[in-house]
Structures are given as C-alpha cells and as structure tokens.
Amino acid sequence: MQLAVASLGKLRANSASQVKQMLGGRANARNKWAIFEEIKMPRNAITASDAVSVGPYSHAIDSEGIVYFSGQTPINSKTGTIISEDIREQTQQSFNNLFSVLKSAGMNSDDVIKVNVYLTDMKNFKDMNEIYKMQFNSPFPARTTIGVKELPLGALVEIEMIARRNAK
C-alpha cells in the first residue's frame, strides 16, 4: 500500500473536511498532518527504437504530464556499443538517445525542465558543457552535474532528464 502525507493547512476546505471525517473529527490545528491511503499515480511507459536499455527499465515514464527519462549513455543503438572514448562525442550521443525518447513522447527540448549529468571525471566538465549548451534554448533547464566512480559499459557520461508537457 502506498501512503501520501498532506498538510491540512494547504488543502481546500472540502478536502480538509474529508480528512476530518477520515480521522474521526480529530483534524484540527494541533493535528495538521493527515495520511491518505492508496494513491496511485499512473505510469505510462515511453520507448524509442533509437535508444538502448541495458537493464529492466523503461526509457521514460509519463506520470500525469511529467515525464521522467531514464539515464542514457552514449550507446549506438545499431551496434549496442559505446560510440568512442571522446567525451564530446559521448555527450552528443547521450543527447541523441535522450532526444529520440523525447520525440517518441511527442515532446522537444523546450519541454525539458531538469537535467542530471553524471561524469566519471570532472575534468571532462568543460567539454561536456560545450556540447550541453547546444542542446537547449534559453532559459536553460535546471541542472545538476555529479562526479561518479564509473558508469555502465565504461561510459564517460550518462544523462537523465525530466520534462513537463506544455512546459513552454
């Protein structure tokens, strides 16, 4: 069973009264948190033929208009191998894979709101950033770049994104 916690102070009046009923009338200023049971968020899988999965996961999941993209490494979908040892080429291929999934979702780079970049060597940050800035229009999505010990199949970079339908 999934649980969700909501603050009564932020609920609409009709929702607060429903919570009050659930708690047997104990919802008040002292008891401002309520627990709701069984909230199911839809998970609609998105796949793209030009992206490769190297494990049991979806390329992306659309949940009520927010699309969560699994990390993509620089794998060539035709050969199933990492494309090169060059960080710039690997970064571009990772974006090619992500944008293939983005297109399958009926979206484009302007819908992306958050990006996480994982690098095995932070010395590659500048070169990665040169390729990264060509992928988006201003204002750029929020971003985090994280140094990691290693990535699947010896990749130098992995990139994941979050997009919102009609983010424009």
Secondary structure as the mmCIF struct_conf table of DSSP 4:
data_model
#
loop_
_struct_conf.conf_type_id
_struct_conf.id
_struct_conf.beg_label_comp_id
_struct_conf.beg_label_asym_id
_struct_conf.beg_label_seq_id
_struct_conf.end_label_comp_id
_struct_conf.end_label_asym_id
_struct_conf.end_label_seq_id
STRN STRN1 LEU A 3 SER A 7
HELX_RH_3T_P HELX_RH_3T_P1 LEU A 8 LYS A 10
BEND BEND1 LEU A 11 LEU A 11
HELX_RH_AL_P HELX_RH_AL_P1 ALA A 13 MET A 22
TURN_TY1_P TURN_TY1_P1 LEU A 23 GLY A 25
BEND BEND2 ASN A 28 ARG A 30
STRN STRN2 TRP A 33 GLU A 37
HELX_LH_PP_P HELX_LH_PP_P1 ILE A 39 PRO A 42
STRN STRN3 ASN A 44 ILE A 46
TURN_TY1_P TURN_TY1_P2 SER A 49 ASP A 50
BEND BEND3 ALA A 51 ALA A 51
BEND BEND4 VAL A 54 PRO A 56
BEND BEND5 HIS A 59 HIS A 59
STRN STRN4 ALA A 60 SER A 63
TURN_TY1_P TURN_TY1_P3 GLU A 64 GLY A 65
STRN STRN5 ILE A 66 GLN A 72
BEND BEND6 PRO A 74 PRO A 74
STRN STRN6 ILE A 75 ILE A 75
TURN_TY1_P TURN_TY1_P4 SER A 77 THR A 79
BEND BEND7 THR A 81 THR A 81
STRN STRN7 ILE A 82 ILE A 82
BEND BEND8 GLU A 85 GLU A 85
HELX_RH_AL_P HELX_RH_AL_P2 ILE A 87 SER A 104
TURN_TY1_P TURN_TY1_P5 ALA A 105 GLY A 106
HELX_RH_3T_P HELX_RH_3T_P2 SER A 109 ASP A 111
STRN STRN8 VAL A 112 LEU A 119
BEND BEND9 THR A 120 THR A 120
HELX_RH_3T_P HELX_RH_3T_P3 MET A 122 ASN A 124
HELX_RH_AL_P HELX_RH_AL_P3 PHE A 125 TYR A 132
TURN_TY1_P TURN_TY1_P6 LYS A 133 GLN A 135
HELX_LH_PP_P HELX_LH_PP_P2 ASN A 137 ASN A 137
BEND BEND10 SER A 138 PRO A 139
HELX_LH_PP_P HELX_LH_PP_P3 PHE A 140 PRO A 141
STRN STRN9 ALA A 142 GLY A 147
BEND BEND11 LYS A 149 LYS A 149
HELX_RH_3T_P HELX_RH_3T_P4 PRO A 152 GLY A 154
BEND BEND12 LEU A 156 LEU A 156
STRN STRN10 VAL A 157 ARG A 164
TURN_TY1_P TURN_TY1_P7 ARG A 165 ASN A 166
#
